[in-house]
Amino acid sequence: MRFAVREGGKTVGSGVVTEILA
């Protein structure tokens, strides 16, 4: 489950940072 939103190039999630930057 990927709960991360790319904002300004930063990955922000619910306390968990997931690598979705391919």
N, CA, C and O atoms as CSV, one atom per row, in Angstrom:
chain,resi,resn,atom,element,x,y,z
A,1,MET,N,N,0.842,-1.202,0.000
A,1,MET,CA,C,0.000,0.000,0.000
A,1,MET,C,C,0.874,1.248,0.000
A,1,MET,O,O,1.708,1.448,0.883
A,2,ARG,N,N,0.662,2.069,-1.001
A,2,ARG,CA,C,1.476,3.285,-1.100
A,2,ARG,C,C,0.659,4.502,-0.684
A,2,ARG,O,O,-0.170,5.004,-1.443
A,3,PHE,N,N,0.913,4.965,0.544
A,3,PHE,CA,C,0.190,6.141,1.042
A,3,PHE,C,C,1.149,7.320,1.104
A,3,PHE,O,O,1.414,7.860,2.177
A,4,ALA,N,N,1.656,7.706,-0.034
A,4,ALA,CA,C,2.603,8.810,-0.063
A,4,ALA,C,C,2.208,9.802,-1.144
A,4,ALA,O,O,1.787,9.409,-2.232
A,5,VAL,N,N,2.343,11.071,-0.848
A,5,VAL,CA,C,1.984,12.112,-1.804
A,5,VAL,C,C,3.229,12.927,-2.138
A,5,VAL,O,O,3.918,13.428,-1.249
A,6,ARG,N,N,3.501,13.049,-3.426
A,6,ARG,CA,C,4.682,13.803,-3.849
A,6,ARG,C,C,4.377,15.296,-3.825
A,6,ARG,O,O,3.543,15.789,-4.583
A,7,GLU,N,N,5.068,16.000,-2.941
A,7,GLU,CA,C,4.829,17.435,-2.834
A,7,GLU,C,C,6.155,18.179,-2.946
A,7,GLU,O,O,6.977,18.146,-2.030
A,8,GLY,N,N,6.348,18.838,-4.058
A,8,GLY,CA,C,7.572,19.605,-4.262
A,8,GLY,C,C,8.787,18.698,-4.415
A,8,GLY,O,O,9.924,19.151,-4.289
A,9,GLY,N,N,8.547,17.425,-4.687
A,9,GLY,CA,C,9.648,16.484,-4.854
A,9,GLY,C,C,9.927,15.716,-3.579
A,9,GLY,O,O,10.864,14.919,-3.514
A,10,LYS,N,N,9.104,15.960,-2.555
A,10,LYS,CA,C,9.285,15.250,-1.286
A,10,LYS,C,C,8.157,14.255,-1.088
A,10,LYS,O,O,7.001,14.520,-1.416
A,11,THR,N,N,8.523,13.101,-0.543
A,11,THR,CA,C,7.519,12.063,-0.331
A,11,THR,C,C,7.004,12.132,1.098
A,11,THR,O,O,7.735,11.855,2.049
A,12,VAL,N,N,5.743,12.505,1.237
A,12,VAL,CA,C,5.164,12.633,2.566
A,12,VAL,C,C,4.000,11.662,2.711
A,12,VAL,O,O,3.064,11.675,1.911
A,13,GLY,N,N,4.068,10.820,3.738
A,13,GLY,CA,C,2.990,9.847,3.944
A,13,GLY,C,C,2.528,9.905,5.380
A,13,GLY,O,O,2.886,10.818,6.124
A,14,SER,N,N,1.730,8.924,5.769
A,14,SER,CA,C,1.204,8.893,7.131
A,14,SER,C,C,2.264,8.336,8.076
A,14,SER,O,O,2.133,7.225,8.589
A,15,GLY,N,N,3.304,9.116,8.295
A,15,GLY,CA,C,4.379,8.673,9.185
A,15,GLY,C,C,5.310,7.692,8.501
A,15,GLY,O,O,6.383,7.384,9.021
A,16,VAL,N,N,4.908,7.199,7.341
A,16,VAL,CA,C,5.729,6.235,6.621
A,16,VAL,C,C,6.079,6.797,5.246
A,16,VAL,O,O,5.207,7.206,4.479
A,17,VAL,N,N,7.367,6.805,4.960
A,17,VAL,CA,C,7.817,7.335,3.675
A,17,VAL,C,C,8.077,6.175,2.721
A,17,VAL,O,O,8.932,5.326,2.971
A,18,THR,N,N,7.325,6.156,1.628
A,18,THR,CA,C,7.469,5.072,0.658
A,18,THR,C,C,8.183,5.572,-0.584
A,18,THR,O,O,7.996,6.713,-1.005
A,19,GLU,N,N,8.993,4.719,-1.158
A,19,GLU,CA,C,9.728,5.107,-2.355
A,19,GLU,C,C,8.852,4.931,-3.586
A,19,GLU,O,O,8.674,3.815,-4.075
A,20,ILE,N,N,8.307,6.032,-4.084
A,20,ILE,CA,C,7.481,5.956,-5.281
A,20,ILE,C,C,8.095,6.793,-6.389
A,20,ILE,O,O,7.490,7.014,-7.438
A,21,LEU,N,N,9.321,7.256,-6.128
A,21,LEU,CA,C,10.013,8.083,-7.116
A,21,LEU,C,C,10.834,7.177,-8.018
A,21,LEU,O,O,11.958,6.804,-7.682
A,22,ALA,N,N,10.267,6.825,-9.166
A,22,ALA,CA,C,10.957,5.936,-10.081
A,22,ALA,C,C,11.726,6.764,-11.108
A,22,ALA,O,O,12.386,6.204,-11.983
